[in-house]
Structures are given as structure tokens and as C-alpha cells.
Amino acid sequence: MINAELKRGRTNEASTWLKARIRSQPNEIVWWSLLSKSYDQANNVPMRHYVLGEKYALEGAWPSAIEQLRIARAAGVADFYQGSSIDAHLREMQR
């Protein structure tokens, strides 16, 4: 279903559905992977890397997770809420 939405260019609908799944199943890596794909298609660079960071953290790949969050922060086009979330998760992972 998500891939069909993305093929139709309906990234907002796909992202909304995936965020709801992540709230109910936060440890399901496939949702994070698909959400990253959705943000990539929507050209939302900071959130794409933020979500990849979360995915890598779930996989236990901490250096990769931290690097993705640094890339997300350096993209510089995140809104205040997104930037704050990125910063908070980056500090948490670095600890």
C-alpha cells in the first residue's frame, strides 16, 4: 500500500500512515525504512536522515545513527520542531 501511494506521489498520505504505525510499533524497522523513502521522495532531506538515524539506532548501528543525525542537522532546512527533535536525539545517542 505504501509503495503504491509513493508511486502516485502521495508522500503526505504515506508519511501520515507510517507515522501512525511507528507510534503503535516503534521498534518495527520496516516502518522507519519506508518513512525514510517517503521523506526522500518528498525532498525532505533533514527528516530523511533523521528517520534513517532512528532506523540505524534500532539496528544497533550507533555510529551510523549518529552520522545520519549530524547530516540531518547540517541540512539546515528543518523547521524549529524538526530541528529540536534532531538535536535532542543526537545528544541522546551521543551519550
WOKARA-V518440 format. One record per pair of residues at least 24 apart in sequence whose C-alpha atoms are under 6 Angstrom apart, sorted by sequence separation. I is the first residue (numbers start at 0). J is the second residue. D is the distance in whole Angstrom. If there is no record, write none. Layout:
i:I j:J d:D
i:I j:J d:D
This chain:
i:28 j:54 d:6
i:45 j:71 d:4
i:10 j:37 d:6
i:45 j:74 d:6
i:45 j:77 d:6
